[in-house]
Amino acid sequence: MLFENSIVCHVFYAMALEAAHDFGCVWFLGFVLFWFAWLSLFWGLGWAWSGFLDCCTDVGFWL
């Protein structure tokens, strides 16, 4: 039973690798990193903008 599961696992792993290779692993990785970078950028800008608004809308900032 364990041996059969091992073979199934290896076959599935080989199929997954082949699918990733056919799709283009490098392109897929680049796509993921691209979107991660954009989301990080927007999150960082939103965080900085909210901090800027908190600072500049504070009455003590202008006095």
SVG drawing of the C-alpha trace seen along z (x, -y; Angstrom):
<svg xmlns="http://www.w3.org/2000/svg" viewBox="-7 -78 20 80">
<polyline fill="none" stroke="black" stroke-width="0.4" points="0.0,0.0 2.8,-2.4 4.7,-1.5 1.6,-2.2 1.1,-5.6 4.8,-6.4 4.5,-5.6 1.3,-7.7 3.0,-10.5 6.0,-10.4 3.8,-10.3 1.8,-13.2 5.0,-15.1 6.4,-14.4 3.1,-15.5 3.1,-18.7 6.7,-19.4 6.0,-18.8 3.0,-21.1 5.1,-23.8 7.8,-23.3 5.3,-23.5 3.7,-26.6 7.1,-28.2 8.3,-28.1 10.4,-31.3 7.4,-33.2 5.2,-32.0 7.7,-33.0 8.1,-36.4 4.4,-36.9 4.0,-36.1 6.9,-38.4 5.6,-41.2 2.2,-41.2 3.8,-40.8 5.9,-43.9 2.9,-45.9 0.9,-45.0 3.8,-45.8 4.2,-49.2 0.6,-50.1 0.5,-49.0 3.6,-51.0 2.2,-54.1 -1.1,-53.8 0.7,-53.4 2.9,-56.5 -0.1,-58.5 -2.2,-57.7 0.8,-58.7 1.2,-61.9 -2.5,-62.8 -2.4,-61.9 0.6,-64.2 -0.7,-67.2 -4.2,-67.1 -3.1,-67.3 -3.7,-70.8 -0.4,-70.8 1.5,-70.4 0.5,-73.9 0.9,-75.7"/>
</svg>
